[in-house]
Amino acid sequence: MIAAKRPRIGRGLKAVPGAVVRWTRRLDRSADRALERAHPTVLRVRLRATRAASASLAWLGPRTRPPAAAFFRALAFADAAVRRGCALAARAATAASAVVTPRRAIAATIVAAGLGLAVSQFLDYRGVEIGQPGYSGLETAAPTVDVKTAGEAHAFLLLPLGALAACFGLACARRESPRLSLGVIAIGLLSVAVVLLVDRPAGLDAGAETSRFAGASAVLDDGFYAELAAAAGLVIAGLLYYARPCRIRISSSGRAASARRRRPRRQDSSPARVARSA
């Protein structure tokens, strides 16, 4: 093998002027001497900073320890209070679930909707506002005439229907009866039909007031929306009572099979275990 000629290190520096090389070397030596002089100063500054930090911590420690301890005690007390509140809420919900069953809750909704339908018959459901365009930008409401209650539009037909729906709700709370829920649904649908087909056209009819007053317009009042909401509540509550999943019954054979699955297996005696192993 023939050894190749190795290039000499530093041959590439011949192209650099000698003045530049000498200047960089002097700069390097000056930087080294500056670092050597600054090293003791840096050590002294670090030592002073360490002592100052230690002194500040020694001064702040006893003074900040009581507030920090009080803060963490309050945090622990709040955590314990929240845990106790959650436990009480869970126990209250468990106790309420045994009393407020889905059937009773839906029955209470039916009773409330029936009573609301009966009470809404004595509320004002329509009126004729006079000069409404002139009061558009004012806080004062336009004067209203020819005010009527909801029961006057249909001869208080929904009053006995609401009372009957409330009675059906009480009966549904006492015993399970899908037929009663069908009756509630029928009452709700009939009430919705009366409200939309009788009360609404009659409520929006200004009648002779348009000829007596300028700018007269008929408007629906709170009684109309109250009876409509009560009627819709009867329909929804009746459907929920009829279609709720808690009406599914478990047969006696299913109860027996479930009891057998829950029954613990009796441990075998030692002679039976020996005979099985043999």
TADA-V695842 format. One record per residue. N is the residue number from 1. RES is the residue in one small letter. OMEGA is omega in radians with two decimals (NA if undefined). NEAR is the number of other C-alpha atoms within 12 Angstrom. Layout:
N&RES&OMEGA&NEAR ; N&RES&OMEGA&NEAR
//
This chain:
1&m&-3.14&3 ; 2&i&-3.12&4 ; 3&a&3.12&5 ; 4&a&-3.12&6 ; 5&k&-3.13&6 ; 6&r&3.11&7 ; 7&p&-3.12&8 ; 8&r&3.12&9 ; 9&i&3.13&8 ; 10&g&3.12&10 ; 11&r&-3.13&10 ; 12&g&-3.14&10 ; 13&l&-3.13&13 ; 14&k&3.14&13 ; 15&a&3.13&11 ; 16&v&3.12&14 ; 17&p&-3.12&12 ; 18&g&3.14&12 ; 19&a&3.13&13 ; 20&v&3.14&14 ; 21&v&3.13&16 ; 22&r&-3.13&13 ; 23&w&3.11&14 ; 24&t&3.11&15 ; 25&r&3.10&14 ; 26&r&3.11&14 ; 27&l&3.13&14 ; 28&d&3.14&14 ; 29&r&3.13&14 ; 30&s&3.12&14 ; 31&a&3.12&14 ; 32&d&3.13&14 ; 33&r&3.12&13 ; 34&a&3.10&14 ; 35&l&3.12&14 ; 36&e&3.11&14 ; 37&r&-3.08&13 ; 38&a&-3.08&14 ; 39&h&3.10&14 ; 40&p&3.12&13 ; 41&t&3.11&14 ; 42&v&3.12&14 ; 43&l&3.13&14 ; 44&r&3.12&13 ; 45&v&3.13&14 ; 46&r&3.13&14 ; 47&l&3.12&14 ; 48&r&3.13&14 ; 49&a&3.12&14 ; 50&t&3.14&14 ; 51&r&3.13&14 ; 52&a&3.11&14 ; 53&a&3.11&15 ; 54&s&3.14&14 ; 55&a&3.12&14 ; 56&s&3.09&15 ; 57&l&3.10&15 ; 58&a&3.10&14 ; 59&w&-3.11&13 ; 60&l&-3.07&15 ; 61&g&3.14&16 ; 62&p&-3.10&14 ; 63&r&3.13&13 ; 64&t&-3.11&15 ; 65&r&3.13&15 ; 66&p&3.09&13 ; 67&p&3.12&14 ; 68&a&3.10&15 ; 69&a&3.11&15 ; 70&a&3.12&13 ; 71&f&-3.11&14 ; 72&f&3.03&14 ; 73&r&3.10&14 ; 74&a&3.10&14 ; 75&l&3.10&14 ; 76&a&3.10&14 ; 77&f&3.11&14 ; 78&a&3.11&14 ; 79&d&3.11&14 ; 80&a&3.12&14 ; 81&a&3.11&14 ; 82&v&3.12&14 ; 83&r&3.11&14 ; 84&r&3.11&14 ; 85&g&3.10&15 ; 86&c&3.12&14 ; 87&a&3.09&14 ; 88&l&3.11&15 ; 89&a&3.11&15 ; 90&a&3.11&14 ; 91&r&3.12&14 ; 92&a&3.11&15 ; 93&a&3.11&16 ; 94&t&3.11&14 ; 95&a&3.14&13 ; 96&a&-3.14&16 ; 97&s&3.09&16 ; 98&a&-3.13&14 ; 99&v&-3.12&14 ; 100&v&3.09&18 ; 101&t&3.11&20 ; 102&p&-3.14&25 ; 103&r&-3.14&34 ; 104&r&3.13&28 ; 105&a&3.13&26 ; 106&i&3.11&37 ; 107&a&3.08&40 ; 108&a&3.07&30 ; 109&t&3.11&35 ; 110&i&3.13&45 ; 111&v&-3.13&35 ; 112&a&3.13&30 ; 113&a&3.10&41 ; 114&g&3.10&44 ; 115&l&3.09&34 ; 116&g&3.09&33 ; 117&l&3.12&43 ; 118&a&-3.11&32 ; 119&v&-3.11&28 ; 120&s&3.13&36 ; 121&q&3.14&40 ; 122&f&3.11&28 ; 123&l&3.10&27 ; 124&d&-3.08&30 ; 125&y&3.12&35 ; 126&r&3.11&35 ; 127&g&3.14&33 ; 128&v&3.13&34 ; 129&e&-3.08&31 ; 130&i&3.10&27 ; 131&g&-3.11&23 ; 132&q&3.13&22 ; 133&p&-3.14&16 ; 134&g&-3.13&17 ; 135&y&-3.04&15 ; 136&s&-3.11&13 ; 137&g&-3.09&10 ; 138&l&3.09&10 ; 139&e&-3.13&8 ; 140&t&3.14&12 ; 141&a&3.13&15 ; 142&a&3.10&23 ; 143&p&-3.07&22 ; 144&t&3.10&26 ; 145&v&3.10&24 ; 146&d&3.13&28 ; 147&v&-3.14&29 ; 148&k&3.07&31 ; 149&t&-3.07&29 ; 150&a&-3.11&39 ; 151&g&-3.12&34 ; 152&e&-3.09&26 ; 153&a&-3.10&31 ; 154&h&3.06&25 ; 155&a&3.09&17 ; 156&f&3.14&26 ; 157&l&-3.07&27 ; 158&l&3.10&39 ; 159&l&3.07&29 ; 160&p&3.10&21 ; 161&l&3.09&37 ; 162&g&3.10&40 ; 163&a&3.12&29 ; 164&l&3.10&30 ; 165&a&3.08&45 ; 166&a&3.08&39 ; 167&c&3.07&27 ; 168&f&3.10&40 ; 169&g&3.08&41 ; 170&l&3.11&29 ; 171&a&3.10&26 ; 172&c&3.11&33 ; 173&a&-3.10&28 ; 174&r&-3.12&18 ; 175&r&-3.11&18 ; 176&e&-3.10&25 ; 177&s&3.09&23 ; 178&p&3.14&25 ; 179&r&3.08&20 ; 180&l&3.10&31 ; 181&s&3.06&38 ; 182&l&3.07&26 ; 183&g&3.10&31 ; 184&v&3.12&46 ; 185&i&3.13&36 ; 186&a&3.12&27 ; 187&i&3.13&40 ; 188&g&3.13&37 ; 189&l&3.11&30 ; 190&l&3.13&26 ; 191&s&3.10&42 ; 192&v&3.12&32 ; 193&a&3.14&22 ; 194&v&-3.10&28 ; 195&v&-3.07&38 ; 196&l&-3.06&25 ; 197&l&-3.10&18 ; 198&v&-3.02&25 ; 199&d&-3.07&37 ; 200&r&3.09&29 ; 201&p&3.13&22 ; 202&a&-3.13&29 ; 203&g&-3.13&35 ; 204&l&3.13&28 ; 205&d&-3.14&24 ; 206&a&3.08&30 ; 207&g&-3.07&19 ; 208&a&-3.12&15 ; 209&e&3.13&23 ; 210&t&3.11&19 ; 211&s&-3.11&12 ; 212&r&-3.07&16 ; 213&f&3.09&20 ; 214&a&3.13&17 ; 215&g&3.13&21 ; 216&a&3.12&28 ; 217&s&3.13&30 ; 218&a&3.14&32 ; 219&v&3.09&32 ; 220&l&-3.07&34 ; 221&d&-3.06&27 ; 222&d&-3.11&23 ; 223&g&3.13&34 ; 224&f&-3.11&41 ; 225&y&3.11&28 ; 226&a&-3.14&31 ; 227&e&3.08&45 ; 228&l&3.11&38 ; 229&a&3.13&28 ; 230&a&3.13&41 ; 231&a&3.09&45 ; 232&a&3.07&32 ; 233&g&3.07&35 ; 234&l&-3.14&47 ; 235&v&-3.09&33 ; 236&i&-3.14&29 ; 237&a&3.10&43 ; 238&g&3.10&41 ; 239&l&3.11&28 ; 240&l&-3.14&27 ; 241&y&-3.10&38 ; 242&y&-3.02&28 ; 243&a&-3.09&21 ; 244&r&-3.08&21 ; 245&p&-3.09&12 ; 246&c&3.10&16 ; 247&r&-3.13&16 ; 248&i&-3.09&10 ; 249&r&3.13&11 ; 250&i&-3.12&12 ; 251&s&3.14&10 ; 252&s&3.12&10 ; 253&s&3.09&11 ; 254&g&3.08&12 ; 255&r&3.13&13 ; 256&a&3.12&13 ; 257&a&3.11&13 ; 258&s&3.11&13 ; 259&a&3.11&12 ; 260&r&3.12&12 ; 261&r&3.14&11 ; 262&r&-3.08&10 ; 263&r&3.13&10 ; 264&p&-3.13&8 ; 265&r&-3.13&8 ; 266&r&-3.14&6 ; 267&q&-3.14&9 ; 268&d&3.08&11 ; 269&s&-3.12&10 ; 270&s&3.09&10 ; 271&p&3.13&11 ; 272&a&3.11&11 ; 273&r&3.13&11 ; 274&v&3.13&10 ; 275&a&3.13&10 ; 276&r&3.13&10 ; 277&s&3.11&8 ; 278&a&NA&7
//
